[in-house]
Amino acid sequence: MRPPEAPEPNNPPEHLATRGGIAFLTFYCSDLHETLAAAEAQGAELRSDRTLIDPEKPLRLCFFADPEGNIIELVET
């Protein structure tokens, strides 16, 4: 059995295609500050405003780029 062929770089499969050109992964965590600090220690770069992670906010989230440039969203639950 042959493995499936890889999609062309500029032509992702339909289920991976994005609308508006932005794609990101979302991870839920119990401590946003701790998780973001660990990511930044490994080379992540915050891409959203730090006011979104204010402890007084009812919904705390942030976006960062990993060292390869992938966008990741963290949401505190």
PyMOL Python script that loads the backbone (N, CA, C, O; Angstrom):
from pymol import cmd

cmd.read_pdbstr("""\
ATOM      1  N   MET A   1       0.844  -1.173   0.000  1.00  0.00           N
ATOM      2  CA  MET A   1       0.000   0.000   0.000  1.00  0.00           C
ATOM      3  C   MET A   1       0.892   1.240   0.000  1.00  0.00           C
ATOM      4  O   MET A   1       1.832   1.332   0.790  1.00  0.00           O
ATOM      5  N   ARG A   2       0.603   2.174  -0.869  1.00  0.00           N
ATOM      6  CA  ARG A   2       1.376   3.410  -0.974  1.00  0.00           C
ATOM      7  C   ARG A   2       0.830   4.461  -0.018  1.00  0.00           C
ATOM      8  O   ARG A   2      -0.382   4.556   0.173  1.00  0.00           O
ATOM      9  N   PRO A   3       1.722   5.255   0.589  1.00  0.00           N
ATOM     10  CA  PRO A   3       1.227   6.354   1.440  1.00  0.00           C
ATOM     11  C   PRO A   3       0.556   7.409   0.575  1.00  0.00           C
ATOM     12  O   PRO A   3       0.871   7.523  -0.609  1.00  0.00           O
ATOM     13  N   PRO A   4      -0.361   8.183   1.144  1.00  0.00           N
ATOM     14  CA  PRO A   4      -1.023   9.235   0.358  1.00  0.00           C
ATOM     15  C   PRO A   4      -0.005  10.276  -0.086  1.00  0.00           C
ATOM     16  O   PRO A   4       0.984  10.540   0.597  1.00  0.00           O
ATOM     17  N   GLU A   5      -0.271  10.849  -1.228  1.00  0.00           N
ATOM     18  CA  GLU A   5       0.624  11.888  -1.749  1.00  0.00           C
ATOM     19  C   GLU A   5       0.441  13.173  -0.947  1.00  0.00           C
ATOM     20  O   GLU A   5      -0.669  13.518  -0.541  1.00  0.00           O
ATOM     21  N   ALA A   6       1.540  13.864  -0.730  1.00  0.00           N
ATOM     22  CA  ALA A   6       1.491  15.146  -0.012  1.00  0.00           C
ATOM     23  C   ALA A   6       0.851  16.197  -0.911  1.00  0.00           C
ATOM     24  O   ALA A   6       1.097  16.203  -2.118  1.00  0.00           O
ATOM     25  N   PRO A   7       0.033  17.089  -0.347  1.00  0.00           N
ATOM     26  CA  PRO A   7      -0.565  18.150  -1.162  1.00  0.00           C
ATOM     27  C   PRO A   7       0.491  19.152  -1.600  1.00  0.00           C
ATOM     28  O   PRO A   7       1.542  19.290  -0.975  1.00  0.00           O
ATOM     29  N   GLU A   8       0.192  19.830  -2.665  1.00  0.00           N
ATOM     30  CA  GLU A   8       1.065  20.912  -3.118  1.00  0.00           C
ATOM     31  C   GLU A   8       1.091  21.993  -2.043  1.00  0.00           C
ATOM     32  O   GLU A   8       0.058  22.245  -1.423  1.00  0.00           O
ATOM     33  N   PRO A   9       2.231  22.644  -1.794  1.00  0.00           N
ATOM     34  CA  PRO A   9       2.328  23.646  -0.724  1.00  0.00           C
ATOM     35  C   PRO A   9       1.294  24.759  -0.797  1.00  0.00           C
ATOM     36  O   PRO A   9       0.794  25.197   0.239  1.00  0.00           O
ATOM     37  N   ASN A  10       0.964  25.222  -1.984  1.00  0.00           N
ATOM     38  CA  ASN A  10       0.006  26.323  -2.117  1.00  0.00           C
ATOM     39  C   ASN A  10      -1.395  25.833  -2.439  1.00  0.00           C
ATOM     40  O   ASN A  10      -2.259  26.629  -2.804  1.00  0.00           O
ATOM     41  N   ASN A  11      -1.631  24.535  -2.310  1.00  0.00           N
ATOM     42  CA  ASN A  11      -2.933  23.966  -2.612  1.00  0.00           C
ATOM     43  C   ASN A  11      -3.285  22.924  -1.560  1.00  0.00           C
ATOM     44  O   ASN A  11      -3.286  21.729  -1.857  1.00  0.00           O
ATOM     45  N   PRO A  12      -3.588  23.358  -0.315  1.00  0.00           N
ATOM     46  CA  PRO A  12      -3.874  22.388   0.750  1.00  0.00           C
ATOM     47  C   PRO A  12      -5.188  21.666   0.482  1.00  0.00           C
ATOM     48  O   PRO A  12      -6.039  22.174  -0.248  1.00  0.00           O
ATOM     49  N   PRO A  13      -5.358  20.484   1.068  1.00  0.00           N
ATOM     50  CA  PRO A  13      -6.640  19.788   0.925  1.00  0.00           C
ATOM     51  C   PRO A  13      -7.767  20.678   1.440  1.00  0.00           C
ATOM     52  O   PRO A  13      -7.546  21.550   2.280  1.00  0.00           O
ATOM     53  N   GLU A  14      -8.973  20.449   0.932  1.00  0.00           N
ATOM     54  CA  GLU A  14     -10.103  21.312   1.271  1.00  0.00           C
ATOM     55  C   GLU A  14     -10.337  21.390   2.776  1.00  0.00           C
ATOM     56  O   GLU A  14     -10.661  22.463   3.286  1.00  0.00           O
ATOM     57  N   HIS A  15     -10.181  20.276   3.503  1.00  0.00           N
ATOM     58  CA  HIS A  15     -10.446  20.302   4.937  1.00  0.00           C
ATOM     59  C   HIS A  15      -9.385  21.086   5.713  1.00  0.00           C
ATOM     60  O   HIS A  15      -9.590  21.393   6.887  1.00  0.00           O
ATOM     61  N   LEU A  16      -8.251  21.416   5.076  1.00  0.00           N
ATOM     62  CA  LEU A  16      -7.225  22.219   5.724  1.00  0.00           C
ATOM     63  C   LEU A  16      -7.195  23.651   5.216  1.00  0.00           C
ATOM     64  O   LEU A  16      -6.459  24.489   5.739  1.00  0.00           O
ATOM     65  N   ALA A  17      -7.993  23.927   4.203  1.00  0.00           N
ATOM     66  CA  ALA A  17      -8.005  25.272   3.630  1.00  0.00           C
ATOM     67  C   ALA A  17      -8.560  26.259   4.652  1.00  0.00           C
ATOM     68  O   ALA A  17      -9.400  25.906   5.478  1.00  0.00           O
ATOM     69  N   THR A  18      -8.088  27.481   4.587  1.00  0.00           N
ATOM     70  CA  THR A  18      -8.537  28.506   5.523  1.00  0.00           C
ATOM     71  C   THR A  18      -9.354  29.556   4.794  1.00  0.00           C
ATOM     72  O   THR A  18      -9.256  29.715   3.577  1.00  0.00           O
ATOM     73  N   ARG A  19     -10.139  30.246   5.542  1.00  0.00           N
ATOM     74  CA  ARG A  19     -10.886  31.379   4.999  1.00  0.00           C
ATOM     75  C   ARG A  19     -10.200  32.636   5.484  1.00  0.00           C
ATOM     76  O   ARG A  19      -9.951  32.784   6.681  1.00  0.00           O
ATOM     77  N   GLY A  20      -9.898  33.522   4.597  1.00  0.00           N
ATOM     78  CA  GLY A  20      -9.259  34.766   4.974  1.00  0.00           C
ATOM     79  C   GLY A  20      -7.752  34.648   5.148  1.00  0.00           C
ATOM     80  O   GLY A  20      -7.105  35.619   5.541  1.00  0.00           O
ATOM     81  N   GLY A  21      -7.188  33.501   4.871  1.00  0.00           N
ATOM     82  CA  GLY A  21      -5.745  33.340   4.895  1.00  0.00           C
ATOM     83  C   GLY A  21      -5.121  33.160   6.262  1.00  0.00           C
ATOM     84  O   GLY A  21      -3.894  33.190   6.369  1.00  0.00           O
ATOM     85  N   ILE A  22      -5.910  32.974   7.323  1.00  0.00           N
ATOM     86  CA  ILE A  22      -5.344  32.791   8.651  1.00  0.00           C
ATOM     87  C   ILE A  22      -5.744  31.422   9.186  1.00  0.00           C
ATOM     88  O   ILE A  22      -6.920  31.058   9.180  1.00  0.00           O
ATOM     89  N   ALA A  23      -4.766  30.683   9.640  1.00  0.00           N
ATOM     90  CA  ALA A  23      -5.033  29.391  10.274  1.00  0.00           C
ATOM     91  C   ALA A  23      -4.253  29.344  11.574  1.00  0.00           C
ATOM     92  O   ALA A  23      -3.121  29.824  11.639  1.00  0.00           O
ATOM     93  N   PHE A  24      -4.847  28.774  12.601  1.00  0.00           N
ATOM     94  CA  PHE A  24      -4.137  28.649  13.868  1.00  0.00           C
ATOM     95  C   PHE A  24      -4.701  27.485  14.652  1.00  0.00           C
ATOM     96  O   PHE A  24      -5.827  27.045  14.420  1.00  0.00           O
ATOM     97  N   LEU A  25      -3.910  26.999  15.574  1.00  0.00           N
ATOM     98  CA  LEU A  25      -4.333  25.961  16.498  1.00  0.00           C
ATOM     99  C   LEU A  25      -4.773  26.629  17.789  1.00  0.00           C
ATOM    100  O   LEU A  25      -4.230  27.666  18.170  1.00  0.00           O
ATOM    101  N   THR A  26      -5.748  26.046  18.459  1.00  0.00           N
ATOM    102  CA  THR A  26      -6.183  26.544  19.759  1.00  0.00           C
ATOM    103  C   THR A  26      -5.917  25.492  20.809  1.00  0.00           C
ATOM    104  O   THR A  26      -6.284  24.329  20.642  1.00  0.00           O
ATOM    105  N   PHE A  27      -5.284  25.896  21.881  1.00  0.00           N
ATOM    106  CA  PHE A  27      -5.056  25.018  23.022  1.00  0.00           C
ATOM    107  C   PHE A  27      -5.695  25.661  24.242  1.00  0.00           C
ATOM    108  O   PHE A  27      -5.595  26.870  24.446  1.00  0.00           O
ATOM    109  N   TYR A  28      -6.348  24.844  25.043  1.00  0.00           N
ATOM    110  CA  TYR A  28      -6.960  25.299  26.286  1.00  0.00           C
ATOM    111  C   TYR A  28      -6.034  24.935  27.434  1.00  0.00           C
ATOM    112  O   TYR A  28      -5.471  23.842  27.464  1.00  0.00           O
ATOM    113  N   CYS A  29      -5.879  25.855  28.380  1.00  0.00           N
ATOM    114  CA  CYS A  29      -4.973  25.617  29.502  1.00  0.00           C
ATOM    115  C   CYS A  29      -5.606  26.150  30.784  1.00  0.00           C
ATOM    116  O   CYS A  29      -6.527  26.966  30.744  1.00  0.00           O
ATOM    117  N   SER A  30      -5.103  25.681  31.911  1.00  0.00           N
ATOM    118  CA  SER A  30      -5.651  26.129  33.193  1.00  0.00           C
ATOM    119  C   SER A  30      -4.909  27.345  33.746  1.00  0.00           C
ATOM    120  O   SER A  30      -5.443  28.058  34.596  1.00  0.00           O
ATOM    121  N   ASP A  31      -3.683  27.591  33.274  1.00  0.00           N
ATOM    122  CA  ASP A  31      -2.901  28.741  33.728  1.00  0.00           C
ATOM    123  C   ASP A  31      -2.231  29.385  32.522  1.00  0.00           C
ATOM    124  O   ASP A  31      -1.165  28.956  32.081  1.00  0.00           O
ATOM    125  N   LEU A  32      -2.868  30.408  32.004  1.00  0.00           N
ATOM    126  CA  LEU A  32      -2.383  31.049  30.780  1.00  0.00           C
ATOM    127  C   LEU A  32      -1.001  31.659  30.967  1.00  0.00           C
ATOM    128  O   LEU A  32      -0.144  31.519  30.094  1.00  0.00           O
ATOM    129  N   HIS A  33      -0.766  32.340  32.102  1.00  0.00           N
ATOM    130  CA  HIS A  33       0.544  32.966  32.334  1.00  0.00           C
ATOM    131  C   HIS A  33       1.661  31.919  32.328  1.00  0.00           C
ATOM    132  O   HIS A  33       2.703  32.124  31.705  1.00  0.00           O
ATOM    133  N   GLU A  34       1.446  30.816  33.012  1.00  0.00           N
ATOM    134  CA  GLU A  34       2.466  29.762  33.094  1.00  0.00           C
ATOM    135  C   GLU A  34       2.712  29.122  31.723  1.00  0.00           C
ATOM    136  O   GLU A  34       3.857  28.884  31.340  1.00  0.00           O
ATOM    137  N   THR A  35       1.637  28.848  30.996  1.00  0.00           N
ATOM    138  CA  THR A  35       1.768  28.215  29.687  1.00  0.00           C
ATOM    139  C   THR A  35       2.453  29.147  28.693  1.00  0.00           C
ATOM    140  O   THR A  35       3.324  28.718  27.937  1.00  0.00           O
ATOM    141  N   LEU A  36       2.061  30.420  28.692  1.00  0.00           N
ATOM    142  CA  LEU A  36       2.690  31.386  27.790  1.00  0.00           C
ATOM    143  C   LEU A  36       4.158  31.581  28.150  1.00  0.00           C
ATOM    144  O   LEU A  36       4.999  31.663  27.255  1.00  0.00           O
ATOM    145  N   ALA A  37       4.483  31.656  29.422  1.00  0.00           N
ATOM    146  CA  ALA A  37       5.877  31.814  29.847  1.00  0.00           C
ATOM    147  C   ALA A  37       6.721  30.626  29.366  1.00  0.00           C
ATOM    148  O   ALA A  37       7.849  30.810  28.908  1.00  0.00           O
ATOM    149  N   ALA A  38       6.179  29.423  29.468  1.00  0.00           N
ATOM    150  CA  ALA A  38       6.906  28.236  28.996  1.00  0.00           C
ATOM    151  C   ALA A  38       7.112  28.295  27.488  1.00  0.00           C
ATOM    152  O   ALA A  38       8.185  27.949  26.993  1.00  0.00           O
ATOM    153  N   ALA A  39       6.089  28.732  26.755  1.00  0.00           N
ATOM    154  CA  ALA A  39       6.213  28.849  25.292  1.00  0.00           C
ATOM    155  C   ALA A  39       7.252  29.906  24.922  1.00  0.00           C
ATOM    156  O   ALA A  39       8.079  29.682  24.038  1.00  0.00           O
ATOM    157  N   GLU A  40       7.212  31.057  25.598  1.00  0.00           N
ATOM    158  CA  GLU A  40       8.175  32.124  25.308  1.00  0.00           C
ATOM    159  C   GLU A  40       9.602  31.681  25.646  1.00  0.00           C
ATOM    160  O   GLU A  40      10.546  32.076  24.963  1.00  0.00           O
ATOM    161  N   ALA A  41       9.764  30.873  26.681  1.00  0.00           N
ATOM    162  CA  ALA A  41      11.096  30.367  27.036  1.00  0.00           C
ATOM    163  C   ALA A  41      11.661  29.460  25.945  1.00  0.00           C
ATOM    164  O   ALA A  41      12.873  29.271  25.843  1.00  0.00           O
ATOM    165  N   GLN A  42      10.760  28.901  25.128  1.00  0.00           N
ATOM    166  CA  GLN A  42      11.184  28.027  24.041  1.00  0.00           C
ATOM    167  C   GLN A  42      11.257  28.752  22.698  1.00  0.00           C
ATOM    168  O   GLN A  42      11.464  28.122  21.661  1.00  0.00           O
ATOM    169  N   GLY A  43      11.087  30.075  22.719  1.00  0.00           N
ATOM    170  CA  GLY A  43      11.245  30.862  21.495  1.00  0.00           C
ATOM    171  C   GLY A  43       9.966  31.389  20.884  1.00  0.00           C
ATOM    172  O   GLY A  43      10.007  31.975  19.802  1.00  0.00           O
ATOM    173  N   ALA A  44       8.826  31.202  21.539  1.00  0.00           N
ATOM    174  CA  ALA A  44       7.567  31.732  21.013  1.00  0.00           C
ATOM    175  C   ALA A  44       7.561  33.253  21.105  1.00  0.00           C
ATOM    176  O   ALA A  44       8.198  33.837  21.981  1.00  0.00           O
ATOM    177  N   GLU A  45       6.832  33.886  20.186  1.00  0.00           N
ATOM    178  CA  GLU A  45       6.732  35.349  20.154  1.00  0.00           C
ATOM    179  C   GLU A  45       5.272  35.750  20.258  1.00  0.00           C
ATOM    180  O   GLU A  45       4.468  35.389  19.398  1.00  0.00           O
ATOM    181  N   LEU A  46       4.918  36.492  21.302  1.00  0.00           N
ATOM    182  CA  LEU A  46       3.545  36.932  21.512  1.00  0.00           C
ATOM    183  C   LEU A  46       3.103  37.778  20.331  1.00  0.00           C
ATOM    184  O   LEU A  46       3.829  38.676  19.904  1.00  0.00           O
ATOM    185  N   ARG A  47       1.919  37.501  19.800  1.00  0.00           N
ATOM    186  CA  ARG A  47       1.392  38.240  18.654  1.00  0.00           C
ATOM    187  C   ARG A  47       0.141  39.038  18.995  1.00  0.00           C
ATOM    188  O   ARG A  47      -0.380  39.759  18.144  1.00  0.00           O
ATOM    189  N   SER A  48      -0.349  38.921  20.227  1.00  0.00           N
ATOM    190  CA  SER A  48      -1.531  39.678  20.632  1.00  0.00           C
ATOM    191  C   SER A  48      -1.159  40.606  21.785  1.00  0.00           C
ATOM    192  O   SER A  48      -0.075  40.501  22.358  1.00  0.00           O
ATOM    193  N   ASP A  49      -2.052  41.495  22.106  1.00  0.00           N
ATOM    194  CA  ASP A  49      -1.831  42.467  23.167  1.00  0.00           C
ATOM    195  C   ASP A  49      -1.852  41.777  24.532  1.00  0.00           C
ATOM    196  O   ASP A  49      -2.734  40.962  24.800  1.00  0.00           O
ATOM    197  N   ARG A  50      -0.905  42.094  25.377  1.00  0.00           N
ATOM    198  CA  ARG A  50      -0.839  41.470  26.707  1.00  0.00           C
ATOM    199  C   ARG A  50      -2.046  41.812  27.575  1.00  0.00           C
ATOM    200  O   ARG A  50      -2.290  41.130  28.570  1.00  0.00           O
ATOM    201  N   THR A  51      -2.808  42.848  27.226  1.00  0.00           N
ATOM    202  CA  THR A  51      -3.994  43.171  28.030  1.00  0.00           C
ATOM    203  C   THR A  51      -5.051  42.068  27.925  1.00  0.00           C
ATOM    204  O   THR A  51      -5.933  41.991  28.780  1.00  0.00           O
ATOM    205  N   LEU A  52      -4.985  41.222  26.908  1.00  0.00           N
ATOM    206  CA  LEU A  52      -5.943  40.125  26.771  1.00  0.00           C
ATOM    207  C   LEU A  52      -5.752  39.056  27.832  1.00  0.00           C
ATOM    208  O   LEU A  52      -6.639  38.231  28.050  1.00  0.00           O
ATOM    209  N   ILE A  53      -4.585  39.063  28.503  1.00  0.00           N
ATOM    210  CA  ILE A  53      -4.350  38.046  29.534  1.00  0.00           C
ATOM    211  C   ILE A  53      -4.454  38.637  30.936  1.00  0.00           C
ATOM    212  O   ILE A  53      -3.974  38.044  31.902  1.00  0.00           O
ATOM    213  N   ASP A  54      -5.079  39.802  31.044  1.00  0.00           N
ATOM    214  CA  ASP A  54      -5.300  40.457  32.337  1.00  0.00           C
ATOM    215  C   ASP A  54      -6.160  39.549  33.226  1.00  0.00           C
ATOM    216  O   ASP A  54      -7.222  39.101  32.795  1.00  0.00           O
ATOM    217  N   PRO A  55      -5.716  39.272  34.463  1.00  0.00           N
ATOM    218  CA  PRO A  55      -6.482  38.398  35.358  1.00  0.00           C
ATOM    219  C   PRO A  55      -7.902  38.882  35.648  1.00  0.00           C
ATOM    220  O   PRO A  55      -8.751  38.094  36.066  1.00  0.00           O
ATOM    221  N   GLU A  56      -8.167  40.171  35.430  1.00  0.00           N
ATOM    222  CA  GLU A  56      -9.498  40.721  35.684  1.00  0.00           C
ATOM    223  C   GLU A  56     -10.475  40.455  34.535  1.00  0.00           C
ATOM    224  O   GLU A  56     -11.678  40.660  34.694  1.00  0.00           O
ATOM    225  N   LYS A  57      -9.981  40.009  33.396  1.00  0.00           N
ATOM    226  CA  LYS A  57     -10.836  39.746  32.236  1.00  0.00           C
ATOM    227  C   LYS A  57     -11.576  38.428  32.432  1.00  0.00           C
ATOM    228  O   LYS A  57     -10.996  37.467  32.937  1.00  0.00           O
ATOM    229  N   PRO A  58     -12.850  38.368  32.040  1.00  0.00           N
ATOM    230  CA  PRO A  58     -13.590  37.108  32.176  1.00  0.00           C
ATOM    231  C   PRO A  58     -13.117  36.041  31.182  1.00  0.00           C
ATOM    232  O   PRO A  58     -13.163  34.848  31.483  1.00  0.00           O
ATOM    233  N   LEU A  59     -12.668  36.463  30.017  1.00  0.00           N
ATOM    234  CA  LEU A  59     -12.133  35.532  29.022  1.00  0.00           C
ATOM    235  C   LEU A  59     -10.687  35.925  28.775  1.00  0.00           C
ATOM    236  O   LEU A  59     -10.406  37.036  28.324  1.00  0.00           O
ATOM    237  N   ARG A  60      -9.777  35.020  29.068  1.00  0.00           N
ATOM    238  CA  ARG A  60      -8.351  35.318  28.902  1.00  0.00           C
ATOM    239  C   ARG A  60      -7.810  34.462  27.780  1.00  0.00           C
ATOM    240  O   ARG A  60      -7.956  33.239  27.784  1.00  0.00           O
ATOM    241  N   LEU A  61      -7.180  35.121  26.813  1.00  0.00           N
ATOM    242  CA  LEU A  61      -6.603  34.399  25.688  1.00  0.00           C
ATOM    243  C   LEU A  61      -5.442  35.187  25.115  1.00  0.00           C
ATOM    244  O   LEU A  61      -5.264  36.367  25.418  1.00  0.00           O
ATOM    245  N   CYS A  62      -4.660  34.526  24.290  1.00  0.00           N
ATOM    246  CA  CYS A  62      -3.571  35.204  23.593  1.00  0.00           C
ATOM    247  C   CYS A  62      -3.225  34.407  22.347  1.00  0.00           C
ATOM    248  O   CYS A  62      -3.593  33.240  22.211  1.00  0.00           O
ATOM    249  N   PHE A  63      -2.516  35.056  21.450  1.00  0.00           N
ATOM    250  CA  PHE A  63      -1.995  34.417  20.250  1.00  0.00           C
ATOM    251  C   PHE A  63      -0.484  34.573  20.277  1.00  0.00           C
ATOM    252  O   PHE A  63       0.031  35.620  20.669  1.00  0.00           O
ATOM    253  N   PHE A  64       0.226  33.528  19.860  1.00  0.00           N
ATOM    254  CA  PHE A  64       1.672  33.637  19.713  1.00  0.00           C
ATOM    255  C   PHE A  64       2.109  32.828  18.511  1.00  0.00           C
ATOM    256  O   PHE A  64       1.377  31.966  18.025  1.00  0.00           O
ATOM    257  N   ALA A  65       3.308  33.115  18.038  1.00  0.00           N
ATOM    258  CA  ALA A  65       3.899  32.365  16.930  1.00  0.00           C
ATOM    259  C   ALA A  65       5.005  31.503  17.507  1.00  0.00           C
ATOM    260  O   ALA A  65       5.834  31.976  18.284  1.00  0.00           O
ATOM    261  N   ASP A  66       5.011  30.233  17.121  1.00  0.00           N
ATOM    262  CA  ASP A  66       6.094  29.360  17.558  1.00  0.00           C
ATOM    263  C   ASP A  66       7.342  29.666  16.726  1.00  0.00           C
ATOM    264  O   ASP A  66       7.260  30.453  15.783  1.00  0.00           O
ATOM    265  N   PRO A  67       8.483  29.076  17.043  1.00  0.00           N
ATOM    266  CA  PRO A  67       9.707  29.397  16.309  1.00  0.00           C
ATOM    267  C   PRO A  67       9.621  29.151  14.796  1.00  0.00           C
ATOM    268  O   PRO A  67      10.377  29.753  14.033  1.00  0.00           O
ATOM    269  N   GLU A  68       8.703  28.271  14.353  1.00  0.00           N
ATOM    270  CA  GLU A  68       8.538  28.014  12.924  1.00  0.00           C
ATOM    271  C   GLU A  68       7.532  28.962  12.274  1.00  0.00           C
ATOM    272  O   GLU A  68       7.312  28.901  11.064  1.00  0.00           O
ATOM    273  N   GLY A  69       6.918  29.844  13.080  1.00  0.00           N
ATOM    274  CA  GLY A  69       5.977  30.820  12.544  1.00  0.00           C
ATOM    275  C   GLY A  69       4.521  30.390  12.591  1.00  0.00           C
ATOM    276  O   GLY A  69       3.654  31.127  12.122  1.00  0.00           O
ATOM    277  N   ASN A  70       4.224  29.209  13.146  1.00  0.00           N
ATOM    278  CA  ASN A  70       2.845  28.756  13.265  1.00  0.00           C
ATOM    279  C   ASN A  70       2.133  29.581  14.339  1.00  0.00           C
ATOM    280  O   ASN A  70       2.686  29.822  15.413  1.00  0.00           O
ATOM    281  N   ILE A  71       0.909  30.009  14.046  1.00  0.00           N
ATOM    282  CA  ILE A  71       0.140  30.806  14.991  1.00  0.00           C
ATOM    283  C   ILE A  71      -0.638  29.871  15.912  1.00  0.00           C
ATOM    284  O   ILE A  71      -1.294  28.935  15.454  1.00  0.00           O
ATOM    285  N   ILE A  72      -0.556  30.135  17.211  1.00  0.00           N
ATOM    286  CA  ILE A  72      -1.217  29.312  18.221  1.00  0.00           C
ATOM    287  C   ILE A  72      -1.998  30.233  19.154  1.00  0.00           C
ATOM    288  O   ILE A  72      -1.512  31.284  19.574  1.00  0.00           O
ATOM    289  N   GLU A  73      -3.202  29.815  19.461  1.00  0.00           N
ATOM    290  CA  GLU A  73      -4.044  30.542  20.408  1.00  0.00           C
ATOM    291  C   GLU A  73      -4.089  29.753  21.713  1.00  0.00           C
ATOM    292  O   GLU A  73      -4.261  28.534  21.706  1.00  0.00           O
ATOM    293  N   LEU A  74      -3.934  30.450  22.820  1.00  0.00           N
ATOM    294  CA  LEU A  74      -4.124  29.849  24.143  1.00  0.00           C
ATOM    295  C   LEU A  74      -5.367  30.466  24.759  1.00  0.00           C
ATOM    296  O   LEU A  74      -5.555  31.682  24.717  1.00  0.00           O
ATOM    297  N   VAL A  75      -6.209  29.626  25.329  1.00  0.00           N
ATOM    298  CA  VAL A  75      -7.420  30.089  26.012  1.00  0.00           C
ATOM    299  C   VAL A  75      -7.413  29.479  27.402  1.00  0.00           C
ATOM    300  O   VAL A  75      -7.292  28.264  27.558  1.00  0.00           O
ATOM    301  N   GLU A  76      -7.544  30.334  28.414  1.00  0.00           N
ATOM    302  CA  GLU A  76      -7.582  29.819  29.784  1.00  0.00           C
ATOM    303  C   GLU A  76      -9.001  29.358  30.110  1.00  0.00           C
ATOM    304  O   GLU A  76      -9.975  30.071  29.873  1.00  0.00           O
ATOM    305  N   THR A  77      -9.089  28.154  30.655  1.00  0.00           N
ATOM    306  CA  THR A  77     -10.400  27.606  31.008  1.00  0.00           C
ATOM    307  C   THR A  77     -10.602  27.620  32.502  1.00  0.00           C
ATOM    308  O   THR A  77     -11.651  27.196  32.987  1.00  0.00           O
TER     309      THR A  77
END
""", "prot")
cmd.dss("prot")
cmd.show_as("cartoon", "prot")
cmd.util.cbc("prot")
cmd.orient("prot")
